[in-house]
């Protein structure tokens, strides 16, 4: 087993957050930037990440934005290459980007199934392999994948394909954790229940009310609560935690 190399100083670390234009991804980006990391905001909505980048650092020294759809492996690879040319390869990767498509399992077309899987599972695989290889070479890294309560319980509110992909993320997290553990790289997953984000609001008031009734603490989660856990996992104290899935669900799934 290799001894991990010494950890880089926080101010020199580079974090790549996907789906950073709004909701949980934006909250994670804000939190990591507040910890002193240089943060690359990746989203297919260029206007959203550009606005967040300007808000966090108008001078552009510690925040940059990248436009790509993680369902397109070529576009993701090009974005990572641009980041590496600017600041170097990421020390921290947060796979947060996701696509939802609610409705009955009987109404899901195969093209829609493939499109959701491309973003929610294949995108995680492609980016983790791409960034994880360089972390492995350098002997230090942190990867956090956003899973979901739906992937643990088989929920269909966001689509059966969404749930299946998120279940796959939990398993993929364990696979990469085993592969990368000897090299000082940790890989963990965070599984939120319903969180107060635009994506959840888009599901409609009745669906949100049903979700709240199923949560013992009686409310939706806040993006900042998820971001706080991610911050721990990518920080100095997270080096002995890998292959785990952390629940952020208000008691909706106890184990």
N, C-alpha and C positions, 0 to 999 in steps of 0.2 A: 504494500500500500504506500502510495506517495504521500509525503508530508505536504500539506497545502502551503503555497507561497504566502509571504506576508501580505496582509490585506492592504490595498491601496488606500490612501487618505480619502475621506469622504468627499472633500472638495474636488478631487480629481476623478471621482467615479462618474460614469455615464449610465443613465437609466433610460431605457426605451419603454414607453407605455403605449400600447395599442388601444384603439378606441378611446383616445384621450380627449375627444372633442366635447364630451358632455358626461353627465352622470358620474358613475363610479370611476371611470377612467380619468376624468378631469380632476376629481377629488384626490385620487392617488397621485397624479402628477403634481398637484399643488402641495401635497404633503411631502413628497420626496424632494421637491425643490426647496421646501422650507427646511429640510434636513441638510441642505448644502450640496445635493447632487446636481450635476448638469443633466437636464431632462430633455429628451427628444419626444415630442408629441406626435404620434402617428394616427391618422384617421383618414377615411375617404372623404370626409367633409373638410376641405381645406380652409374654408372661411372660419369654421369653428376653432380649429387648432391654431390658426393664425391669430385670432382674437385672444385666445387664452395665452399664447406666447407673448403677445404684446402686453397683456395685463401683468404677467409674472416678471417679465424682464424686457422692457422696451428697447434696451440696447442690444439685445440678442446675444449676450455673452454666455449666459447660463441656460438658456432655453432656445430650442429650435423646433420647427414644425416640419413634418413630412407628410406627404399626401400619397396614400396607397390603400387599396382594398386588400385586406389580408387573405381574402379568398383567391387572390391572384398571386401565386407563389413568385412569379417573375417580378411583379411590382414590389412585393415585400423585399425580395433580395436586392433590388435596385435601391430601395430606401435605406436598407441597412448599409449598403455600400457607400451611399452618400453620407450617412452618419459617420462611418469609419473614416472617411476622408476628412471630415471636419474635426471630429473629436477623438477618433479611435473607436474600436468596437465596444459595444455595451458591456458593462460589468453587471448590470441588472436588467432583466427582461421581465415585464409584466404583460402577460397575454390576457388582455381584457376584452378586446373587440369581439362582438357577438352579433348574431342576427336572429331575430325571432319572427315567427309566422304562425300565429294562433289559428285554431280551427280544429275540426274533427280529424282524427287519424285517417278517416275514409276519404277525406278531401285533399290529402296531400299528393300532389303530382310528383313523379319521379324527378323531374327537373328541379322542382322546388326542394325536394329532399337533398339532392346533390348540392344545390346552392347553399343551403343552410349548413350542411356538413363541411363544405369547402371553407367556410368562414370559421365555424365553431370548433372544428376538430382538425381538419387538414391544415388549417392556418396555424394552429397551435403546434402541430407536429413540425411543420416546415420552419417556423421561426425558432422554435426551441432547438432543433437540430443545427440550424445555421448559426445561431448565437452561442449555443452551448458548446459547440466544437471549439470556438475561439476561447471561451472561458476555460475549457478543459486544458487547452494549450498553455494558457497563462497561469493556471493553478488557483483561480478564485472566481466565484460568480454566484449570483442569486437569480433564481427563476421562480416566479409566482404565476400560477395559472388560475384564472377565475372559472370555477366550476359553478354549481348551482344546487339548491335544494331540489329542483326539478330532476336533476340527474341522479339524485339519491333516492327519490320517492316515486319517480315516474310520472311527474305532473305533466299535464297537457295544456295548461293555460298559455304557454308560450310556444306550443307545438310539440308533437311527439318527436320530431326530428331534432328539435332543440334539446329536449331531455336526453335523447339517446346520445347526442354529441357530447353533452356535459358529463354523462356517465363515462364516456370514452376518455374525456379529459382527466378524470380521477385516476383511471388505470394508466394512462399515458404518463401522468405525473410520477407514478411509482416506477415505471419502466426507466424513465430518464433519471430519476433519483438514484436508482441502483447503478446505472451506467456512469454517472458523474460524481458520485460520492467520493471515490478515491482521489479525486482531483481538486477537492476544495470547493466544489460547486453544489449548492443545495437546490432542490426542486420541490416546491410545495404547492398545494391548491387551497383556495379559499372558496367556500360554498355559501353564498348568501341566500337568504329567502327573499321575499319581496322587499325592495329598497325604493325609497322615494326618488325616482329618476324619471326623466321624460319617457323612457321606454315603457316603464310600468304605467305611467299615466295614460299612455296611448292605448292600453288595454281596455280602458273604459271604467267609469265610476263603479258599476256593479261588480266587475271583476276585482277591482281594488278593495272594495268593501268585503267581499268574500275572502280575499287574502288576509285582511286584517283580522277577521273573525277566527281564522285558523292559527293565529300567532298568539301564544300565551301572554306575552307582554302587552298585547293590545294595540300595537302600532306597526307601521312600516319602519324598516331600518333607515338609517341615514348614510349617504355615501361616505361621509367622514368616518363613520364607525368601521366600515370596511377598509378604508385607507389606513386607519391606525394599525390594524392587524398586518396589513401588507408592509407597512413601515417597519414593524418589528421583524418580520421575516427577512427583509433585505438588509437589516442592520447588523451591528457588531455582535449582538447577542443571539443571532439566528443561526450560527454556524453548526450547532449540534441538532438542528431540526431539519429533517429531510424526508421526503416521501409521504408526508402527512397531508390530510385534508382537514381544514379548520372550518367549523360551522359558525356562521354569523346569521342566526335565524330567529332570535327572540324566543327560543324554546320550541319552535315548530317541529324540530327533529332532534330528539334527545337520545343519547346513546352512551 
